[in-house]
Amino acid sequence: MRYEHIGKELFIKNREKLKARLKPNSAVIVCSNDIMPTNADGTMPFRQNSNMLYLSGIDQEESTLIIAPDFPDERMKEVLFLRETNEHIAVWEGHKYTQEEAENTSGIKTIMWNDKFEQTLKTILAETEHIYLYHNEHIRNSTEVETRSDRFSQWIRKTYPTYEYERLAPVIYDLRTVKEPREIELMQKACDITEKGFRRAMAFTKPGAWEFEVEAEILHEFVRNRSKGFAYTPIIAGGANACVLHYIENKDQLKDGDLLLMDIGAEYANYASDLTRTIPVNGKFSKRQREVYNAVLRVKKAATEMLVPGNRIPQYHKEVGKIMTSELIGLGLLDQTDVKNEDPNWPAYKKYFMHGTSHHIGLDVHDVASIYTEFKPGMVFTVEPGIYIPQEGIGIRLEDDIQITENGQFNLMRNIPIEAEEIEDIMNQ
């Protein structure tokens, strides 16, 4: 893999945490993702199923993991199935895991090729009552594509209809919410790579440059630092484009006097980072731009202080909304009448700040967790307030990735410039 060896200890610990949550005589079966097609014989870059990676560290297609903690034979309590390589595959596709490499990566001692899967599954299920299967239950999931996990779920339910089937998603989502120290290290690496990309973008940005040129500068820095690239489709939005929340065309030329909003993040070892910064194209904020910028920054700092153990996203967002309302009044965008007459289900501040302040982040950018989950040490959140004023051509969002600690929080992006004066100083060096 492009990234450095993670170490099998993390995955051994993750599996032990999962086993402690299972019903007696259970088997968990997790599949890798497919390599998705484009057109003709083209394919998209492979992205491993996050749960397979979390439990095994195996970053390869056509892989399956069975965990059966109560199986009588010690050798069959954890079994990993891989695609067997050959000379043809080695020539055309490159190296695949050997059994020894897979054991060293995952800590799983029993590694088999895929041709042994069905017979081994039959053997394990003979001593099993509950089968845990994964289905994507992310609250934002809206895909119509059938995954490898979906196909397997249909096959096993048809082949073994009399078993008790259980939902893996609630269990593993809860486990993934609180990160292990090694996971925090990997996320810190992703954030450090993101810093390099952002600093390169600041040095490059000037009137007349194109949004896609800025994107290319960032991607260059990501890839040369062992990242596969962006953790999500980047937003490089100059001027009024920044008021389109998911602007991803990145096609326009940057103009003197405009702002440039960059929502970018490097992945590293499949872990995501998520940064947003807004900078002046010409290296100098106007008076109005700085007023709005500092208002967003004050909201961000206040919101960050609320990321403490015991809080929850609904209450947190409500309090952030009160702070944002005060800032918008100070900017002359709202008045007391607007607030008095607001719809409680869509407060007045939503006209200029219409998205949430934070989301979980980890193996997925919008990581798996219920919004009602109490904040705990080891969770990692984004903090990303913004103010969008289309009529003024101003869109400003500021975002960092924050780890919750026992006593408060730790900013994984603490070294990335955010104060207006520092940004101007760097851009004018």
N, C-alpha and C positions, 0 to 999 in steps of 0.2 A: 504494500500500500504506500501511497505517497507520504502519509503521515507517519510519525514515529511510533514504535511499538507501545501500545497502551499498558500491557501487563495483564495477565490472566486473573490476578487477585480481585480486580473490580468485578469481573463477570462471575467468578465463584461466589462472591459476597451477594451479588444481585440475585443469583439463583437461590441462595439460602434464604434470603428475605422472602422470595416468592413462595418457597416450599412451606414456610411458616404460616402462610395465609390459606393454604389449600385444605379442602375437605379430605378425610381419610380415603385411601385407595383411589387416588386421583392420578390422571395423566394430563399434562399440559402439552399441547402440540402447537408449535409456532413455525410458520413458513417464511422463507425469504420473499422479497419482492420479485416481480418479473422485470426483465429488461423490456421496456416499452417500445413499440414500433413508432416510426415517423411515417415514411412513405417508401414504396418500392422495397428495397432491402435495408433501409436505414433504421437505426435505433437511437433512442435517447440515451444519455449517460445513465449508468446504473446508480440507483439510490437504494440502499438497503432498508428493509423494514426496520423501523426504529426499535421494535420489541425484540426482534432477532438480535440486533446489535447489542441491546441492553443486557440480554441474557447470555450472550455467547461471544461477542466481539467479532463474529464471523461476518465478513464484508464481501460476500460472494453470492451470485445467483444460484438457484436450484439447490438450496440448502434447507434442511428441516431439522428441528430440534424436538425431542421428546424428553420430558421430565416426569418421572414416575417415582416419587420418593419412597413409597411403601412397597415397591416391587421386591419380591424375596431375594432375587439375585442382585448382588451389589453392582455387578457390571452393567445391569440394564436400568439402573435408576436414572441415568442420564445418557442419552444416545444422540449423537450428532450424525446426520446423513449429508453427504457431499456428492457433488458431481465428480465422477472418476475421470481424470484427465488421460490423454493419450498423445501420441506424437502429432497427430493432425491438429488437435485442439491447441497444443503448445505452439505450433507454427502459425496458425491463423488467429488465435485469440490471445495467446500468451500464457503465462504461468498461472496455474490454479493451485489451491491448497493441497499439499500432501497431508496424509493423516497425521504425521508428526507435527507439522506446522499448525494444523488445526487444533491439536491438543495443546500445544504451547500457547496458542492465542486464547483459547477458551477455558482451559483447565478441565475439559471433559476428556475422560480417559477412553471411552468407547466411541470410536469413530468408524463409521461404515460408509460404503458407497451406496448410492441411491437404489441399486438393484436389490438390495437387502431390505428395503423399507417395508414393503407390505407384509412380508413374513414376520419381521421383527415386531411390527405394529400389532399383528394378530397375537403374538406371544405376550406382549405387554398388556393388551386389553383383556386377555383371559383372566388377569388378576386385578382388573380395574372396574370401578363402579362409576366414577365421574370423569368426564372428558371436558377439559377447559379449551375452548376455541376462541380465537380473536376475530372480532369484527370491529371495523372503524366506527367508534361511537363519539368521535370528536364533535363537539357542538356545532362547529362550522363546516363539517364535512358535507359536501353536496355533489361529490363525484358520481358519474354514471358508469365509470369504468369498472369492470369486474376484475378483482385482484386475484392473485394466486391463493391468498387466504380464503377468499370467497369460494373459489372453485373447490378447494380442499374441503371446506365446511360442507358444501353440498354433497361431495362424494362420500365423506365419512358418515354423515347422517343417513345417507341411503344405504351404505354398506353395513353399518352397525346401528340400526334404528332403535334398539331397545335400551341403550345406555342413557344415563342421566347427563345431559349436556349443560355446561356452566359457562357463564360469561367471563372471559379473561380480562376484558377491558377495564372494568371497575377496579380490579385488583392491581393490575400492573400500572394503570394510570396513577393510582394512589402512591405506589412505590416510586415511580419515576419523578413524582413531584418534588421530593426531597433529594437533593443531590449528594452523592458521596464526595469526599475531598478530592479524589482523583478526577471526578467529573468536573468539579470547579476548576481544577488545573487546566483541563482541556478547553473549557469555556473561556478561561483567562487567555489561553493561547489564541483562540479565535478572536477575542477582543484586541489583543496586541497586534495581530495581523491587520485588523480593521483600522487600528490607529495608523499604521504605516500607509494604508491606502488613502485614508482621509488627508493625512499630511501631504501626500503626493498630489492629491486633488487640489488642495489649497494653493500649492506652489504653481499649478498649471492654470488654474481658472483666471480668465481675463475676458474683457469684452471682445466679442468676435469668435470666441471658442464655441464649439458645439457641445450640446449635452452628451451626445454619444462619444465624443472625444474624452470628456471627463470620465465617463463610464469605463472607457478603455484604459485610461491611466490607472484607475482603481483596480480593475481586474488584473492588470499586469503585476501590480504590487502584491495582490492576493496570491496569485499562482506562483510567483517566485518565492513565496514564503510557505510552501507546502500545502496550501489550501487548494481544493478543487475549484474554488471560485466563490461566487455569491451564495449565501445561505438561502436567498430568496431573490425574486426578480427585483433588480434595483430601481429606485426612483431617483432620477436626476432631473429636477424640475426647476427651470428658470422662470422668473417673473410670475405671471398669473397661472402658469402650469402647476405651481405649488399648491394651488387651491383645489386641484383635482386629487383627491386623497390617494388613489391608486393609479396615478399617471406613470406609465411604464414605457411609453413610446420613445422617450429620450431622443427626440429628433430635431429640436429647435436650436437656434443660435442664441447665445447669451448676449444680453444687451447691457450697455453702460447704464448704471443706475438701478439695475434690477438686483434682486436677491436670487440665490441658488440654494434650493433645498435638496439635500442628498440623504435619502433613506437607504442605507447600505449595511451590509454585514458579511463578513467572511465566515465560511464554515471551516471547522478543523476537526478531523476524525469523526465527521458526521454531526458534531455539536455546532450549534448556531450562535452567532452574535447578531445584534440588531442595534444599529446606531443611526441617529438622525442628527444632522447639523445643518444650519442655515447660514450662509456666508454672503457678503456683498460681492457681486461680480467684479466691481472695480476696486475692491479692497477697502472701501469706506462706507459705513452705514450712514444713511441720511438721518436727520433728526427724528422723523416719524418712524423709520425702520428700527432705529435703536430703541425708541419708546416701546414699540410692540415687542421687540426682541427681549428686552429686559423684563417686560411683563410676563412673557412665557417662561423666562428663566426663573423668575420668582415663584411661579406656580410649580415648576419642576422641582425646585429646592424644597418647597413646602410639602409636595407630594412624596418626595423621597423620605422625608422625616416620618411619614406615616407608615412606611413599610417596616413594620415591627411585628414580632410574634403576637398573635392574638387578634389582629385585625382581619377583616375579610373584604373582598373586592367590592361588594355592593355598598357597604358603609363607607369604604375608602373613596370610591368614586363620588359618592354624595358629598363628602367633605371637600374633595378637590373641586367639585362644581361650585361650591360656595366661594372658594378662593378665586376661581376663574371669574365668577360673576363680579366680584369686587374689582378685579383688574380691568375687566371690560368696561365697567362704569368709569374707571379712571382714565381710560383711553377714549371716552366719549362715544363708545359703540353701543352701550346700553344706558338706560336711565332707570330711576326708581319705579317709574310707571311700567316699564317693560317687565321688571321683576315682579311687581305687584300683580300684574295681569297674566303672568306666565302659566302655561299648562304644566302641572306637576309632573306629568309623564314625558314632557319635552320642555325642560326649563329654558328660560330665555338665553342662557349662555350657549346653548346648543346651536344657535344660529352661526356662531363663530368658532365653536369647538365641539364638533359633532361626533367624535369618536371617543373610545375609552382611553383612560390614562395609562393602563398597565395590562400586560398579559404575561402568563408564565412563558419561560423560554428554556430550552434544553436541547434534546436531540431533535426536536421540531421547533421551528421559529415560534409558532403559536402552540406551545407545548400542552400536553394533555393534563388536565386537572379541572375539577369543578370550580366555578367562580365562587362557590359558597364554602370552599375549603378554608379553614383557619390558617393564617400565615404561620409558618414554622421555620426555625433556623435551617438553613440549607436550601430553601426555595430560592429561585432566581426569577426576578421580574424585570420587564422593561418599565421605564417611566418616560412617557412621551406626550406631554401636553402640547397643544398647538393653537394658534389663532390664525384664521383664514379670512381675509377681507378681499373678496374678488373685485369689488369696485375700486380698490386702491392698488390692485395687482400685488398684494402682499400675502404670502403664505409662509408662516414660520412654525416649525416644529423642532423640538429639542428632545433627544432621547439617549438614555444610558441604560446599561444592564446592571441590576442591583441584586446582590446576594443578601438575604436576610440572615442576620447573626443572632446570637443569644441576647445581645444588648442593643441591637439596632440594625444597621445595614453596612454593607461594604460595596463600594462602587468598582465594578470590574473595568470601567472605562474612565477611571479617575485621572489618567494621564492624557486624555484626549482633550484638546483645547475646547472651551465652551464660553468663557467670558468674552464679551464683545471686544474689549480692548486687546485681549491676547490674540484673537482672530485677526484683527486689523494689523497688529504688530507683525504677525507672521506673514501675512499676505503682502506687506509692504517692505519686507526685508530686501 
